[in-house]
Amino acid sequence: MFKGFSSRSSRSSQSEDTDDGGASIASGFMAGAAAVAGRLRRMTGSASTPAITPALPLQSMKYVASKSPSLSPEPSPGRDRDNTSSGAALASPGPRSFGGGLGARSTPDLRAVKSSMLTTPESSPGTTPRTPRSVEVSVEGQQASMPPGVWETEDHMDVLADQSECTVTVKTGLTGRNGMHVVLRVGLFAVETGRRLAVTSESLQDGTSLQVSGAEQCDIGRLPNKNSGGSPRIPEPGYCQHEWSGWLGEDGIGLQQQEEISMQEALALGPASCCVEFRCKLSLQVHALCVLRDGGQAALRVEVHGVLSLQPWFRLKGEAAFQALYKSARELFAKGQDIKALQKCEEALTIADGLSPRPAEIGDALHLLGALHLRRKTPAVAVKCLERALVIRKMMAPTKEVAILSTLFALGSAYVQTGSLSEASRCLQLAVAGFEQCSQEMAALASALHALAGVHRMLGEHEQALHCYERCLAVREEVLGADHLTLVATLNNLGAAAQHLSRHREAVRYYHRALVLETKHYGKEHFTAAATLGNLGAAHGQLKEHKCAVDCLARALQIQEKHFGREHLSVATTLHNLGNSLAAAGHGHDAIKCHWRALNIWHKLLGPCNADIAATLHSLGNVYRGLLDPASAAKCFEGALHIREVVLGPTHPETARTRHCSALVGCSLGEPRTALQELEVAVKSLMSGLGALHPWTQQASVDTEALRAAVLGA
């Protein structure tokens, strides 16, 4: 239970006694105390477990409280002088408090204070060092802990007094020119082995107390003699009182543990659901003495007696503790306090793993833990939690279909974040099929359909994505109404899916309806409307309605500059699209200004080698081509081609598209044979990447055949 300091001896340099009177005695004293004089000395711990007995046999020492030197044996001339120190330390896991802050105080003995105020010469006649009149003592800190109480019946609980772990850290020593100080950790042991406490409100409120005591000592070598050949002067004992409370804070208000429940609640639940812990309070009297052993060696001895007061407090255990922690985790999750919720959830699951049988809600706790990791962007951990939650919910609560479907939905979302799209599609399809059978879970069905549509889009399955989005829209209109703000996200995604299928007129209708809802709920100048206006402008551009496209994109740019500033990535994207629409509308010079401004923003925020810069350079090259400036166009295409070869690869369809346009400009600059070689490379890449029926492949093939005929004809 207790760990003590091992005895440690430090041998001083040997010296021989001579007949030079007090000088030799002083020399021996200084040599014997060389290891401790004038500095703080702390003992190191060992694995020994000593009983509460003096460090040396009582028969070999004499306790001296008198100033008479005749009670101590005189050191024998010519003997080696050993300086031996011993002490005891405790290594316990209990609460620690060090220093003299609030809740702890030490009161010195008035005799020691008065003695320290007397005026005395610095040394005795014959140059013998003066021995201090009293031993100084003060308490530096303490630690105290009790094991949990044994509460097995309704009428009483047992306090395991013999297992208490208490230590007090005491600083003691001698002052003066040749003074020394040591720090001892004194183990305190209860006199009783146990105590029974009645389980009533009055008894628990009063608590209980135990008598404790302990002693420790440290060798300090020989004391100096008063006169040549005389006995040493023994300092008087020192004394102080020490108070420390472990149940009061610095503000004097009682402390309460985070998991603590009220006494009334604990008494109502009983020992099956609660366990009892104890707060500690110490009230101690500390005595410090200078002790002479046979042979003339001196030691500082500290004796501590006092009272350990105990105040019980209660916490939940077992399934009740699990339920309380899980409830707290859910509340914290709802408030967005994810870190605290994560800690509570993990604590709850740790308790649940030790219960038999395990609580049925363990699947719910695992689901919550997975949702927390999903929200904290750690999807790999979320997948493990949710997979385990799914297995446990199917095994322990097979009738709770909605809970199982919710875990499938969350697991599908986690798979999306890890990039496992096929697994995500499987989970979400099962969730959709299950929610369709639950007429009361239409909102969950809509969310599952929306997530499944997103997976289809990422897999390039745009027809399936459009179908899921349409079903999601119908369900949400039925549940929420046709004007609910939640419909905006579904409408925008529907427009994007329709554009992928080249159904641009449908896309315009979806985007326009989304814009109407955003304007209704947020106003015309809200930044979310800018994104919808950008999508709407792109759809109008695909329909060759360039004036409408320019109007939509110009409005979007104005809103974004107002909310984000003139140098933002969203602003650069809108400038790029606006430049393309202006060029298609015949405003080439205005288009160039937009593209160059977008390039400056891309370069400043993303660096020189970026796919967005390549796309804008490609568009800018086409604008210069339309303005019959092939030299400028060639430079733009050259830069775009270099970036795309590095970022996307030399055979990527986008790279091939830029190579195609660059070859056409090269032909205009009088390099038809080089242009033909580049066109042939572009056609080969487009054929392998997009297929022979793709419009880009067909256009490149036509241009290649025409240029080949021109070159061969020449």
Buried (B, 14 or more C-beta within 10 A) or exposed (E): EBBBBBBBEEEBEEBEBEEEBBEBBBBBBBBBBBBBBEEEBEBEBBEEEBEBEBBBEEEEBBEBEEEEBEBBEBBEEEBEBBBBBBBBBBBBEBEBBEEBEEBBEBBBBEBBEEBEEEEEEEBBEBEBBBBBBBBBBBBBBBBBBBBBBBBEEEEBBBBBBBBBBBBBBBBBBBBBEBBBBBBBBBBBBBEEEEBEBEBEEEBBEBBBBBBBBBBBBBBBBBBBBBBBEBBBBBBBBBBBBBBBBBBBEEEEEEBEEEBBBEBEEBBEBEBEBBBBBBBBBBBBBBBBBBBBBEEBBBBBBBBBBBEBBBBBBBBBBBBBBBBBBBEBBBEBBEEEBBEBBBBBBBBBBEBBEEEEEBBEBBBBBBBBBBBBBBBEEBBEBBBBBBBBBBEBBBEBBEEBBEBBBBBBBBBBBBBBBEEBBEBBBBBBBBBBEBBBEEEEBBBBBBBBBBBBBBBBBBBEBBEBBBBBBBBBBEBBBEEBEEEEEBBBBBBBBBBBBBBBEEBBEBBBBBBBBBBBBBBEBBEEEBBBBBBBBBBBBBBBBBEEBBEBBBBBBBBBBEBBBEBBEEEBBBBBBBBBBBBBBBBBBEBBEBBBBBBEBBBEBBBEEBEEEBBBBBBBBBBBBBBBBBBEBBEBBBBBBBBBBBBBBEBBEEBBBBBBBBBBBBBBBBBBEEBBEEBBEBBBBBBBBBBEBBEEEBEBBBBBBEBBEEBBEEEEEE
